[in-house]
Amino acid sequence: MTIRVVVADDQAMVRDAFSVLLGAQPGIEVVGTAQDGAEAVALAHELRPDVIVMDIRMPGVDGIEATRRITPAPDAHPKVLVLTTFNLDEYVYEALRAGAAGFLLKDASGVELAEAVRVVAGGDALLSPDLTRRLIAEFARIGTGSGAGAGSGRQRSDVRVDALTGRETEVLARIAQGLSNAEIAAALTVAEETVKTHVGRILHKLRLRDRTQAAVFAYESGLVVPGGTTP
């Protein structure tokens, strides 16, 4: 099955380069490009791609706002892969909260970019678990320490966490630590299919879109604290 991709970046050279790199990979087709977030939103509805490779920083409607507008769309359901120049960019955390399925540094190779698109399209695992673990932990530290709003959000989240079984809570904590299904299965000594079932139930119970939102939720709810440990 071919993965249909839209590339959104305000720099023409970047758009063209990513389009060429992805178009040369088997099983991936670039069906459109956008020069800003507004155009990316329009193409999401018009073309219904599987993945949108989205730059965060664009004039007008930026990548965060575009992601926020795209991900709830009932008629499109594209996954958004956000791109950032810096590996500790606070905007990445906001993009994840907005609904992005993952992120990648702009200096990634063509092979890494293609693999990221495949991972996001499949929804099977977080991108670059080691980097993801550090980044989400840092952004969660910033986000959960920002005043009364964070506190009230955590209280609402805690009520929803109570809906999970003990095993589902364990799986959610390990998702937040950047583990793949296979790694979680090994850690809990269960079958990988069992982990996939737990992940599906977690997303359904918490009304979350994908694993990345589940990881962010785990930090924001206090289930996992920055540093990857459970309180």
Secondary structure, 3 states (H helix, E strand, C coil): CCEEEEEECCCHHHHHHHHHHHHCCCCEEEEEEECCHHHHHHHHHHHCCCEEEEECCCCCCCHHHHHHHHCCCCCCCCEEEEEECCCCCHHHHHHHHHCCCEEEECCCCHHHHHHHHHHHHHCCCCCCHHHHHHHHHHHHHHHHCCCHHHHHHHHHHHHHHCCCCHHHHHHHHHHHCCCCHHHHHHHHCCCHHHHHHHHHHHHHHHCCCCHHHHHHHHHHCCCCECCCECC
